[in-house]
Amino acid sequence: MADYYQLLGVARDASAEEIKKAYRQLAVKHHPDKNDGSKESEERFKEVTRAYEVLRDPDQRASYDRFGEQGLGRGGSGGAQGFDFNDALEVFMRDFGGFGEMFGGARRQRPGPAKGQGLRTKVKVTLKDVVHGARRTLKVQVLESCERCAGSGAETGTEPRTCPTCHGAGEERLVQRSVFGQLVSVQPCRTCRGQGQVIDSPCRRCNGDGRMRGETEIEVDIPPGVSSENYITLRERGNAGPRGGTRGDLVVLIEVEEDDRFVRDGSHLLLELPMTVGQAALGDELEVSTIDGTVSLRVPPGTQSGELLRVRGQGLPDLGTNRRGDLMVRVIVWVPDRLTAEQERLYRQLRAIEDAAPERIADVDRKGFWSKVKEAFQAG
C-alpha cells in the first residue's frame, strides 16, 4: 500500500500549496497523452491524483494521517477502490484546466452522456454498531433511468442520431488568430451540448432527459471502528446520468449517536463510577457498564476520588483492525449529604480516630481529567 506523501514526494507536514504544486508537476509528467498512451503512466497518473485528492482535503487528510487508507473507508468507502482514470481526469481539469493547451494539442475527448450527479445521505449508528459493525437499509430519492425510453431520451420507435455539428465528438474546436499566433480552444458542442447525439422526438414521459425521479432502497455495510468523521462512498449508486449516462456516487455520512454512559476518546471509552466512602477506603468488587453488558472491576483499598482504573479491551475497535481500545473508569467518591442518627454517630466516632487529611493529594489528582486520561493511556 503506497504512502500518499511519498507518492507526491512531500513531507507529512507539507502545506496545501506544496501538495498542489507537487501534484501538478507529477500529473503533467505522467499523463498518458504525454507518454504515448502508456498504461504504466496512466496508472501512475491515477495514483498521484488519488493521493492529491485525499491530502488536499483537511478532513480526509486528518483521517488518513491517523488511520492510513483504512481511515478513508473499506470496500469502496472512500478509498482508492473505484477511483478510475476518468475520475483522475476530472480532478486535474477541475483544479488546473484542460490538457490541450498544456500538451500542445486538443485535450482527450469524452463525448457521450454525462455522468449523473452524486448524492449524500446520513446514517445514524450506535456505539454498539461501532464495536460490531452493522448493516443498514437506506431509502434514497434518486433519478432512475426512464422505463419508457430505456434511458435514451427518444420517444418509443425512434432513436437519437449523430450530431451533425460535432459528428458525435461532443466538442467543437474553435480556431482564432491573434498576434501570438493561432489559438485553439475546445468547448462542448453548441448543438448537442456535449452529448454527441441529438433527439428529434423526445420521450413524452421524461421530456428527452432519459430519467425519472423515484425512490430506491440501498443496503450499506458499516465497518467496525467508524466515527462521525467517516463516510462511505457507494460507487454508481447515485443519480442516473441523462440519456443513458453512468450513475453518480452515493456518499453515506456516518453519524455516531452519543451514549450518556460513555465519553469517546478515539478507540477508548471513559466512564464515571460513583462509590461510597467505605467502598473507596476498604476496596470492593463492582460491576461496571460496557458496550455489551457489564464486567467485574476490582477497586483497590484507598482509591481516591478522581483516580482512573483501566479495563483492557472494553473500548472500541480501531477502524480496519481487530484491536480494541480500553475502558477507563473514573472513580467518583460520593459523600452522603443526609445521615441517619446511627450513621452520624459512626461517622463521629470515625472522625475522632481517623488520620488528618494530607495537605495535598498526589500531583496526579490535581491535574485536569483529560490530562490524567491521556497519561493513563500512555502508561499502558
N, C-alpha and C positions, 0 to 999 in steps of 0.2 A: 504494500500500500504506500504510494508515493506521498511524501510530505509536501503540502501545498506551498510552504515557504521556500523549500528547496526547488520546487518546480519553477517558481518565479525568480529564484536567485536573490531573495531579500531576507533581511533579518526578521526575527519574530516580533521585534518592536518597530518595524517599518511603518512609516506614516502612510495615510491613504494615497497621498500624491506619489510616493515612492513605489507603492504597489501598482498604481495605474501606469506609471511610466515604464516599469519593468515589464508589465504585461503587454503593453503596446509594442515594444521592441520585439518580444518573443512571438507575438501573434503575426506581425509582419514577416518575421524570419521564417516561420513555419507554415504560413498559409499555402495550401496546395497550388493555388494559381501562380505562385512564385517558385514552385518546386515541381513543375510539370505534372501536376496531379498526383504526386506521391502519396500513397496510402499511409506511409510512416509519418509524413509531415502532417497529414490530415488528423491522425490520431494525436500527435503532439500538440497541434493547434487546439484540439478539443480539450486535452488535459490542462493546458495552461489557462484556457478560458474558464474552465470549471473552477480552477484554483482561484482565479481572479474574482469570479462571481461570488464566491464564498467570502474571501478576505476583504472585499470592498464593503460588505455589509457588516456593521458593527455587531448586530445580534448573532448572525451566523458565525462571525469570526470568534466571538466570545465562546459560543458553543463548541466550535472546532478546537480552540485553544484548550478547553477543559476536557473534552471527550474524544477529540480526533474526529474522523469521518463518522464514527458511530453516533456522535452528538448531533449529526445532521439528520439522523433517522435511519431506519433499517428497512430493507426490502423495498427500495424506491422512495423512502420517506425523506426526501430532500438530499440524498447522497448522489453520487456520480451515476448510479444506475438510471438509465432513461435519458441522460443528458447527451443528446446526439449532436452531429455536426451542424445541423440546421439551427439548433439552439445556440451553439457557439457562434455561428454567423450573426444571429440576431443580437447577441450580447455585444460583439465588436461593432456592428453597424449602429447600435443604439448609442454607444459612447464615443465612437470615432468616425462614423460615417462609412460610406461605401468603399470598396476596394478598387473601383475602376480607375480613379484618378491616381491612386497610390501606386498601382502596378502598371500604369500606362495603357490600360485598356478598359473595356466595359466590365462591370462587376458581374459576378456569377448570377445568371438569371434564375428566378424562381417563379416561373409562371404557374397559373392554375389557381384553384380555390384557396382562399386564405384560411389559416388555422383559426379555430374557434377560440373565443375568449375564455380565459381561466376563471375559476370560481373560488370563493373562500367560504368556509363554514367552520363552526366551532363544535367541539365535542367536550363534554364535561366528564371527568373521571375522578374516582375517589383514591385515597391513599392505598386502599386495598388493591385497586386496579394497578397502581404504580408498582406494588410488590409482585403481583402475579401476572400482569398483562390483562388485556380484555379485548373483546370483540364487540363492536357497536354497529348497529344498522342505522344509517342516516337517510332521511328524506330530503332530497335536494331538488330545487326548481332549476331545470336546465332547458336549453334549446335542443330538441331532438330532430333528427332527420325527418322531413315530411314524407309520410307514407304514400300520399297520392302521386308524387313525382319521384319518389325514391331518392330525394335529396338533390336532384338535378336542377330544380327550379323551373323546368319546362313543363308545359301542360301535357297531359297524357296523350300519346300519339305523336308527339313532336320531340325534337332533340335540339340541344344547343348547337350552334355552328361556330366554326373557327372565326375569330375576329378578323375582319378584312383589313383593319388598320395595322395591327401588330403581327398578323399571321400566326396567332397563337402564342407569341412570346410573352405577352402580358406587359411588355415595356416598349417604350419609344426612346430612340436615341436622337437627341437634338444637337445639331452641329451649329456652332456660332463662330464667327471670325472676329478677332479683336487685334489690338496692337501687339498682343502677346502671342498671336498665332491662333490656331484652330482649337476651340474648346468643345469637348464632347461631354454632354450630361445625359444621364439616364433617368427616366421618370415613368411611373405607371401609365399604361395606355389610357388615353382620354376616352376612348370609345367603350372599352370593356372594363375599365377601372382595375386593370391588372389581372383579370380573370383568364384572359386568353380566349374566351368564348363570349358570344352574345346570344341572348334568348329573344326570339321573335314573338313567342306565345307563352307568357309567364303562367305558371301554375296558378289556378284560381283559388287554391286553398292557402298557399303560403306567399302568394304575390311575387313569385320568382326568387324568393330568398332561399328556398330549399330546406327551411327549418320551421318547426312549430314548438311553442312552449309547452312543457309538460313537467311531470314530477317523476322521479325515479328513486329507488332505494339502492343504497350503496353500502356494502359491508367494509368496515375498516378494522384492521388489527392494530391494537395499541400495545407496543412492546413494553416490557417492564423497565422501570427506571426513568420514565419520562417526567418532565416538569412543564410548568406553564410557559417556558421559553421555547419549547419544541414544537415542531409541526410535521405533518406527514403529507407528502406530495403524491397524489394518485395520478399517474400519467394517463392522459387522454380520457379522463372521466369528467371533464368539464363540458362546456357548450360545444355542440357540433359546429363545424365551420360552415359558412354559407356555400350553397351549391356543391355539396359533397366534400367540403374541406375537412381535414382531420380535426379531431376534438382537441380542445384546450385541456389544461390540467385542473384538477381539483386539489386545493390546499386545505388540509384539515388542521386547524389551530387547536392545540391541546390546552385545556383549562383544568387544572387540578383543584378540586374543591378543598376548602380548609376543613380540618378536623379539630374541634375545640379541645381535644385532649392533648394534641401534639403541636410542636413548632418544628418545622422542617429546616434543616441546615444542610443542603446538598443531599448526601445519602444518609445523613444522621437524623435521628428524631430526638426531640427534647421533651421531657415530661416532668411536671411538678408533682411531688408526692408529699402530702401533709401527714404528719405523725405527731403523737403526743410527746410531752417532755419525758415521760417514763420510757417510751419506746426508744427515743434518741439516746437517753442516758444508759439504758440497760441493753440495748440492741434488740432486734426482733427479726422474724422471718415474715415478709409481707408479699402479697400478690400485687403485681403491678400490671397495668394495661399494656398490651402490644397491639399491632395491627390485626393479628389473627386471634387474639384472645387475651390470656394472661400468662405470666411466668412468675416463678418464685424468686424473690430478691432478699438476700441476707443483708440486714442493716447492722453494721458492727457497733458495739457499745461505744458511747462517747461521740456519736456522729453529731456534728454541728449543723445548725440551720444554714442552708445555702451550699452545703457540700454536694458534690456530684458523684453519683455511683453509676458505673457502666454495666450495661447488659449487652454483651457482644452478639453481633449478628442479628439483632432485632430491629435494625433500621431499614432503609430502603436499598434496593439494588442500584448499582451504577449502570447507566444505560449501556446496553450491549454486552454486559458481563453477568456472571452469576454471583459476583462478590457483593455482599450486603454491608451496609454501614451498621452503626451501633445505636442503641437506645441509651440516652444519657438521662439519668433520673436526678432531678434536683430536690433535695430534702428541704421541706419547709416545716419547722417545728412549731406546732400550734400550742399557744398558751391560752388556757381557758379564761374567759372573762367573767364567768359566773361559777361560783363554788358552792357546793353544799356545805353544811356545817361540818360534816365529817372530813370532807376534802380540805376545808380551810384549816382544820385542826392539824391534819397530817402535814400540810404544806408549811405551817408554822413550826412544827417540830423539825422538819427537814431544813428549813432556813436557819434554825438555831445551830445545826451541826454541820451544814454544808460549807465547803470552801468558798472563799470570796472569788468573784469573777476576776479573771486577769484584766490588766489594764488594756490589753489589746489582743484580739483574736489573731491567729496566724495571718500573715500577709495575704494569702490567697483569698481569705474570706472578705477582705476589704476591697478586692478588685471587682470590677463590673461583672455581671453574669456572663455576658458573651465572651469576655476575656478568659474567664475560668473555663468556659466550654471549649474554646479553641486550645487552651493549654492542655485540657484533658485529652482532646483528640490527638494532639502532637505527642503526648506522653505515651499514648497507646501504640 
